[in-house]
Amino acid sequence: MPAVTADKIINGDTFAKENPAETLIKVEKFLGLEQFSNLQDYFFSSEKGFRCAKNSGCLHDEKGHKFPPLNQTVAAKFRRYFKPFNKEFYKLTGIDFHWK
């Protein structure tokens, strides 16, 4: 199995919180592509609370919405089920996302 390293993993939380171009530029370099993305391609929308693309705008209202709270009994079952898989992921990548 090829080595899985942190530079090949995209953290969706970071991608959404920071300028997406930072991650996209890293992906373009990793794939050996000519750089297409630029930091200036995105702006922070205080109305939406995240960055939006200058050329296409922000996500529509149905995107980026808040989900209703998850039943705590169901959440506990999910945590128990995924715990060994998360530990293996951490071990393989060296990345701990601090998932509960």
C-alpha positions as CSV (number, residue, x, y, z in Angstrom):
1,M,0.0,0.0,0.0
2,P,1.4,3.5,-0.9
3,A,2.3,5.7,2.1
4,V,-0.5,8.0,3.1
5,T,1.1,11.3,4.3
6,A,-0.4,14.5,5.7
7,D,0.4,16.4,2.6
8,K,-2.0,14.3,0.7
9,I,-5.0,14.8,3.1
10,I,-7.3,17.8,2.7
11,N,-8.9,18.9,6.0
12,G,-12.4,20.0,5.0
13,D,-12.7,22.2,8.1
14,T,-9.5,24.1,7.3
15,F,-10.5,24.3,3.6
16,A,-13.8,26.0,4.6
17,K,-12.4,28.3,7.3
18,E,-9.2,29.5,5.5
19,N,-8.7,30.8,2.0
20,P,-9.5,27.8,-0.2
21,A,-6.9,28.9,-2.7
22,E,-4.2,27.9,-0.2
23,T,-5.3,24.3,-0.3
24,L,-6.0,24.4,-4.1
25,I,-2.5,25.7,-4.8
26,K,-1.0,22.8,-2.8
27,V,-3.2,20.3,-4.7
28,E,-2.2,21.8,-8.1
29,K,1.5,21.5,-7.2
30,F,1.1,18.0,-5.9
31,L,-0.6,17.0,-9.2
32,G,2.0,18.8,-11.2
33,L,-0.5,21.2,-12.7
34,E,0.1,24.8,-13.7
35,Q,-1.1,27.0,-10.9
36,F,-4.7,28.2,-11.6
37,S,-5.8,29.3,-8.1
38,N,-4.9,32.6,-6.5
39,L,-5.4,33.9,-3.0
40,Q,-7.2,36.9,-4.5
41,D,-9.9,34.7,-6.1
42,Y,-11.8,34.5,-2.8
43,F,-13.3,37.1,-0.4
44,F,-14.7,36.8,3.1
45,S,-18.4,37.3,3.3
46,S,-19.4,38.5,6.7
47,E,-23.0,37.7,5.8
48,K,-22.3,34.1,5.1
49,G,-19.4,33.7,7.6
50,F,-17.0,32.1,5.1
51,R,-15.0,32.8,2.0
52,C,-16.7,33.0,-1.4
53,A,-15.3,32.8,-5.0
54,K,-15.1,36.2,-6.6
55,N,-16.0,34.8,-10.1
56,S,-19.1,32.8,-9.0
57,G,-20.1,34.3,-5.6
58,C,-21.2,32.5,-2.5
59,L,-22.9,29.2,-2.1
60,H,-26.7,29.5,-2.4
61,D,-28.9,29.5,0.7
62,E,-29.4,25.8,0.7
63,K,-25.6,25.3,1.0
64,G,-23.6,25.7,4.1
65,H,-26.7,25.5,6.3
66,K,-26.8,24.4,9.9
67,F,-27.9,20.8,10.6
68,P,-30.4,20.0,13.3
69,P,-28.9,18.6,16.5
70,L,-28.0,14.9,16.4
71,N,-29.7,12.7,18.9
72,Q,-27.0,12.0,21.6
73,T,-27.8,8.2,21.7
74,V,-27.2,8.0,18.0
75,A,-24.1,10.2,18.2
76,A,-22.6,7.9,20.9
77,K,-23.3,4.8,18.7
78,F,-21.5,6.5,15.7
79,R,-18.5,7.4,18.0
80,R,-18.2,3.9,19.2
81,Y,-18.5,2.4,15.7
82,F,-15.9,4.8,14.1
83,K,-13.4,5.0,17.0
84,P,-11.2,2.1,15.8
85,F,-11.3,3.4,12.2
86,N,-10.3,6.9,13.3
87,K,-7.4,5.5,15.4
88,E,-6.2,3.6,12.4
89,F,-6.5,6.7,10.2
90,Y,-4.5,8.7,12.8
91,K,-1.8,6.0,12.8
92,L,-1.6,5.9,9.0
93,T,-1.5,9.6,8.4
94,G,-0.1,11.1,11.6
95,I,-3.1,13.5,11.6
96,D,-5.4,13.7,14.6
97,F,-8.5,15.7,13.9
98,H,-9.6,15.3,17.5
99,W,-12.8,13.6,16.5
100,K,-14.8,12.5,19.6
